[in-house]
Amino acid sequence: MESSMSFAGRQIAITGGCSGIGLAVAKTLLALGAIVYVADIAPEVPEYFTSQKNIHVTLRCDITDRQSCQDFLNSIPGRLDGLVNCAGTSGWEGKIGTDEVYRRTMDINVAGTWNMATEALQRMSTQEDIESPGIVPGSVRSVGQGSIVNVGSGASLRGVSGLAAYTASKHAVLGLTRSWARDFPKMRINLVAPGATDTPLAEASIASAPRNDPDVIIGKAQIASIPKGRMAYATDIADAIVFLLSDWSSFITGQCLPVNGGNF
Ligand SMILES: NC(=O)c1ccc[n+]([C@@H]2O[C@H](COP(=O)([O-])OP(=O)(O)OC[C@H]3O[C@@H](n4cnc5c(N)ncnc54)[C@H](O)[C@@H]3O)[C@@H](O)[C@H]2O)c1
């Protein structure tokens, strides 16, 4: 039976799709029939992609470089149905972080999202506004010109000790999301705000944080306070992102969807 959340023939671009949450989004979309285009600064294609047909990976693509973003999107022929801005960086900064970490964090998380999304918006906002049949006979869904999902964080919504630059960057991504949703009403532009998620990034963040500091929340104490009792799997976050890319979210735009196991 065909999945009622089919992405057959849909073309979706993902930044940071070679690891963690972005990789889980790519795998989910491939399973649902999408044609997936990944841009990542990584030097190697993940093993999983080598057995897949509908995947195109642009390696060593740095989203902080505007031209690289333009070249990546220009490599995608035809309609661009969706974009997931997932590439990001994080790590323990300390109570007074360095200028270097601040600049790098803002550059990747904010300027990178800005670069890829503004290039995509120029293209997607001139695309045909389409509808698809709903699950209820006779109903329709307004797919519009396409969907952009930005990956924020719980730090898009509250302060996080020792992560001021990261928190500022993720608040900024939420601000971009909300403004773009108003500027482009024929599109859907939303943000998913993951809580602690089991990925290489989280592993590195936890490893970089000091031990025995009661203010450090990117560690065991944070995980212990998650009502569901565990970190998210990358697939938990991917499911929410894929929902917001899908026709099932046709009337949702400008929203922040926290996915945190109840740790709001
Ligand atoms: N893991 C968590 O606990 C968590 C929690 C909240 C939010 N997030 C957010 O989720 C997103 C994905 O994180 P993840 O945990 O999957 O991390 P990850 O490190 O597993 O994956 C990030 C990917 O982004 C790529 N990337 C980094 N800088 C890039 C650049 N300049 N240009 C292109 N690609 C680049 C990396 O190569 C990597 O493949 C990030 O935006 C992160 O802030 C993660």
Ligand as a Chemical Component Dictionary entry (heavy atoms), coordinates in Angstrom:
data_LIG
# 
_chem_comp.id                   LIG 
_chem_comp.type                 NON-POLYMER 
_chem_comp.pdbx_formal_charge   0 
_chem_comp.three_letter_code    LIG 
# 
loop_
_chem_comp_atom.comp_id 
_chem_comp_atom.atom_id 
_chem_comp_atom.alt_atom_id 
_chem_comp_atom.type_symbol 
_chem_comp_atom.charge 
_chem_comp_atom.model_Cartn_x 
_chem_comp_atom.model_Cartn_y 
_chem_comp_atom.model_Cartn_z 
_chem_comp_atom.pdbx_ordinal 
LIG N1  N1  N 0  22.082 16.914 18.845 1  
LIG C1  C1  C 0  21.420 17.722 19.680 2  
LIG O1  O1  O 0  21.309 17.468 20.902 3  
LIG C2  C2  C 0  20.754 18.960 19.134 4  
LIG C3  C3  C 0  19.862 19.652 19.977 5  
LIG C4  C4  C 0  19.252 20.800 19.498 6  
LIG C5  C5  C 0  19.533 21.241 18.219 7  
LIG N2  N2  N 1  20.378 20.567 17.422 8  
LIG C6  C6  C 0  20.637 21.090 16.075 9  
LIG O2  O2  O 0  20.415 20.098 15.107 10 
LIG C7  C7  C 0  21.226 20.362 13.957 11 
LIG C8  C8  C 0  21.937 19.087 13.539 12 
LIG O3  O3  O 0  22.762 18.690 14.621 13 
LIG P1  P1  P 0  23.266 17.187 14.839 14 
LIG O4  O4  O 0  23.175 16.934 16.275 15 
LIG O5  O5  O -1 22.615 16.284 13.855 16 
LIG O6  O6  O 0  24.828 17.404 14.488 17 
LIG P2  P2  P 0  25.878 16.559 13.627 18 
LIG O7  O7  O 0  27.201 17.141 13.978 19 
LIG O8  O8  O 0  25.659 15.103 13.784 20 
LIG O9  O9  O 0  25.523 16.972 12.115 21 
LIG C9  C9  C 0  25.746 18.271 11.651 22 
LIG C10 C10 C 0  26.137 18.200 10.184 23 
LIG O10 O10 O 0  26.314 19.558 9.725  24 
LIG C11 C11 C 0  27.471 19.595 8.925  25 
LIG N3  N3  N 0  28.032 20.947 8.922  26 
LIG C12 C12 C 0  28.601 21.598 9.972  27 
LIG N4  N4  N 0  29.042 22.806 9.583  28 
LIG C13 C13 C 0  28.737 22.920 8.263  29 
LIG C14 C14 C 0  28.953 23.933 7.307  30 
LIG N5  N5  N 0  29.595 25.076 7.603  31 
LIG N6  N6  N 0  28.520 23.743 6.037  32 
LIG C15 C15 C 0  27.897 22.577 5.711  33 
LIG N7  N7  N 0  27.668 21.569 6.585  34 
LIG C16 C16 C 0  28.103 21.739 7.848  35 
LIG C17 C17 C 0  28.423 18.578 9.554  36 
LIG O11 O11 O 0  29.430 18.158 8.661  37 
LIG C18 C18 C 0  27.461 17.466 9.940  38 
LIG O12 O12 O 0  27.305 16.536 8.890  39 
LIG C19 C19 C 0  22.151 21.520 14.343 40 
LIG O13 O13 O 0  21.635 22.714 13.803 41 
LIG C20 C20 C 0  22.080 21.532 15.856 42 
LIG O14 O14 O 0  22.314 22.817 16.401 43 
LIG C21 C21 C 0  21.017 19.423 17.850 44 
# 
loop_
_chem_comp_bond.comp_id 
_chem_comp_bond.atom_id_1 
_chem_comp_bond.atom_id_2 
_chem_comp_bond.value_order 
_chem_comp_bond.pdbx_ordinal 
LIG N1  C1  SING 1  
LIG C1  O1  DOUB 2  
LIG C1  C2  SING 3  
LIG C2  C3  SING 4  
LIG C2  C21 DOUB 5  
LIG C3  C4  DOUB 6  
LIG C4  C5  SING 7  
LIG C5  N2  DOUB 8  
LIG N2  C6  SING 9  
LIG N2  C21 SING 10 
LIG C6  O2  SING 11 
LIG C6  C20 SING 12 
LIG O2  C7  SING 13 
LIG C7  C8  SING 14 
LIG C7  C19 SING 15 
LIG C8  O3  SING 16 
LIG O3  P1  SING 17 
LIG P1  O4  DOUB 18 
LIG P1  O5  SING 19 
LIG P1  O6  SING 20 
LIG O6  P2  SING 21 
LIG P2  O7  DOUB 22 
LIG P2  O8  SING 23 
LIG P2  O9  SING 24 
LIG O9  C9  SING 25 
LIG C9  C10 SING 26 
LIG C10 O10 SING 27 
LIG C10 C18 SING 28 
LIG O10 C11 SING 29 
LIG C11 N3  SING 30 
LIG C11 C17 SING 31 
LIG N3  C12 SING 32 
LIG N3  C16 SING 33 
LIG C12 N4  DOUB 34 
LIG N4  C13 SING 35 
LIG C13 C14 SING 36 
LIG C13 C16 DOUB 37 
LIG C14 N5  SING 38 
LIG C14 N6  DOUB 39 
LIG N6  C15 SING 40 
LIG C15 N7  DOUB 41 
LIG N7  C16 SING 42 
LIG C17 O11 SING 43 
LIG C17 C18 SING 44 
LIG C18 O12 SING 45 
LIG C19 O13 SING 46 
LIG C19 C20 SING 47 
LIG C20 O14 SING 48 
# 
